């Protein structure tokens, strides 16, 4: 399946790698050995030398990664997180994210280069950037600070994530007969 490159995006193939440059940033990727990438005008195609299993796997992976790079430098990617819990909140301190999550101290998250964190209200966090993998990784690291617990549902969760709730102890009355 060919990848169409929109205007304003430059794709270059050199030294076994692909560089994509656009309005939201610049991304690079090293192509695995049997796979070749060809550019013809505004269309990028990924070619495999044979139909072996490994070549087919790398073909689809390479095509998807290049398509994600093109989407990332044009539109960008974002993951949204929600904070649930009494007294749990988030706020920005410059470019850093400060989280109050029931610990004795605030947890400060410093985003890596190319990642932007925004807070809406006090309980919604948006992680955005051009690299899809890096956006997902940073969102997962923020979620791992206080993942949602199954009894009260408190913690940091992805937007739309459903937390399976458990019943608590049965109590003293259940054991008497």
C-alpha positions in Angstrom: 0.0 0.0 0.0 1.7 3.3 -1.0 2.0 6.2 1.4 1.0 9.6 0.0 3.1 12.4 1.3 1.2 15.7 1.8 2.6 19.1 0.8 4.9 20.6 3.3 6.5 17.3 4.2 9.9 16.1 3.0 10.8 12.4 3.0 14.4 11.4 2.3 15.9 7.9 2.1 19.7 7.7 2.8 22.1 5.3 4.4 19.4 2.6 5.1 17.2 5.1 6.9 14.2 7.3 6.3 14.0 10.9 7.4 10.6 12.7 7.5 10.5 16.5 8.1 7.3 18.5 8.4 5.7 21.4 10.3 5.5 19.5 13.6 9.1 18.3 13.7 11.6 15.8 12.2 11.6 12.0 12.7 14.1 9.4 11.6 13.9 5.6 11.3 16.4 2.9 10.3 15.0 0.4 7.9 15.6 -3.3 8.6 17.9 -5.0 6.0 15.9 -6.9 3.4 13.4 -4.1 3.0 13.9 -1.2 0.6 12.0 2.1 0.5 11.5 4.0 -2.8 10.2 7.5 -3.3 8.5 8.5 -6.6 7.2 12.0 -6.5 4.8 12.3 -3.6 4.4 8.5 -3.1 6.5 6.4 -0.9 6.5 2.6 -1.4 8.0 -0.1 0.7 9.3 -3.1 -1.2 10.3 -6.6 0.0 12.7 -8.9 -1.9 10.8 -12.2 -1.3 7.8 -13.7 0.4 9.5 -15.3 3.4 7.7 -14.8 6.7 10.3 -12.4 8.1 10.3 -10.2 5.0 6.4 -10.0 5.1 6.5 -9.1 8.8 9.1 -6.3 8.3 7.3 -5.1 5.2 4.1 -4.3 7.1 5.9 -2.9 10.1 8.1 -0.6 8.0 5.2 0.7 6.0 3.2 1.4 9.1 6.1 3.1 10.9 6.7 5.4 7.9 3.0 6.2 7.6 2.9 7.1 11.3 5.9 9.3 10.9 4.2 11.2 8.1 1.0 11.6 10.1 3.1 12.7 13.2 4.9 15.5 11.4 1.7 16.8 9.9 -1.1 16.3 12.5 0.7 14.9 15.6 -0.5 12.4 18.1 -2.0 12.8 21.6 -3.0 10.6 24.5 -5.4 11.9 27.1 -5.3 10.8 30.8 -7.9 11.3 33.6 -7.2 11.6 37.3 -9.8 10.1 39.6 -9.7 10.5 43.3 -10.5 13.0 46.1 -7.6 15.4 46.5 -5.8 14.1 43.4 -4.9 16.9 40.9 -2.4 18.0 38.3 -0.9 21.4 37.5 1.8 22.7 35.2 4.9 24.3 36.7 6.5 25.8 33.6 6.9 22.9 31.2 6.9 20.3 34.0 3.9 18.5 35.3 3.3 18.4 39.1 0.9 15.7 40.3 -0.7 15.5 43.8 -1.6 11.8 44.1 -1.9 11.1 47.8 1.8 10.7 48.3 3.6 12.8 51.0 5.2 14.9 48.2 4.2 16.1 44.8 5.4 14.0 41.8 7.1 16.2 39.1 7.3 14.8 35.6 9.7 16.5 33.1 8.7 15.7 29.5 11.4 14.7 27.1 12.2 16.8 24.0 9.4 16.8 21.4 6.7 16.0 23.9 4.2 18.6 25.2 2.0 18.1 28.2 -1.1 20.2 28.9 -3.5 20.2 31.8 -7.2 21.0 31.4 -8.9 21.8 34.7 -7.2 19.8 37.5 -7.9 16.3 36.5 -7.3 16.0 32.7 -3.8 15.6 31.2 -3.0 15.7 27.5 0.3 14.3 26.2 1.1 15.3 22.6 3.9 15.1 20.1 5.0 14.0 16.7 6.4 10.6 17.6 3.6 8.1 18.3 5.8 5.7 20.2 7.2 8.4 22.5 3.8 9.9 23.2 2.4 6.5 24.2 5.5 5.8 26.3 5.3 9.1 28.3 1.5 8.6 28.8 2.2 5.1 30.2 4.9 6.4 32.5 2.6 9.1 33.9 -0.2 6.4 34.4 2.3 4.1 36.2 2.9 6.7 38.9 -0.6 5.9 40.3 -2.5 3.3 38.2 -6.2 2.9 38.8 -6.9 0.5 41.7 -9.8 -2.0 41.5 -11.6 -1.2 44.8 -12.4 2.5 44.6 -11.2 3.2 41.0 -8.8 5.9 42.2 -5.7 6.7 40.2 -4.6 7.9 36.7 -6.3 6.2 33.7 -6.5 6.7 30.0 -9.5 8.6 28.7 -12.3 6.1 28.2 -10.5 3.3 30.0 -12.9 1.1 32.0 -11.5 -0.1 35.4 -12.9 -3.5 36.5 -14.1 -3.0 40.0 -13.9 -5.6 42.8 -16.1 -6.0 45.8 -14.4 -5.3 49.2 -14.5 -7.6 52.2 -17.8 -9.3 52.9 -17.7 -8.0 56.5 -18.7 -9.6 59.8 -22.3 -10.2 59.0 -21.5 -12.6 56.2 -19.8 -15.1 58.5 -22.7 -15.3 61.1 -25.5 -17.7 60.7 
